[in-house]
Amino acid sequence: MDVWLWPTIAVSLLIIAIGLASFRRMDRTVAQTENGEDQIADEVRDHPYALNPILIVIAVATIFIGAVIFYYAVTY
């Protein structure tokens, strides 16, 4: 288990950084108009999946799990 301690910490920190970055970006993606309605930014409206932090985290976790599986498939 010692071999995966630092890679797991690195991936966890990357996932936390993605979450914090998306939280900071959230204020800029939804703006309110003068009458109080939410106005979604054009960048998000045109590409809703590109800025989705959940999909980015799933991709990072899938790559990490794939690396673990590949490592054990090759070494054993």
MOFENRA-V712903 format. One line per field, one symbol per residue. psi: psi as a letter, one per 20 degrees, with the letter a starting at -180 (. if undefined). A space follows every 10 residues. Layout:
psi=???
This chain:
psi=hhhjghhggg hghghghggg hhhhhhhiho qqahjjqpop qhghhhmhhh johghggggg hggghhhggg ghhhh.
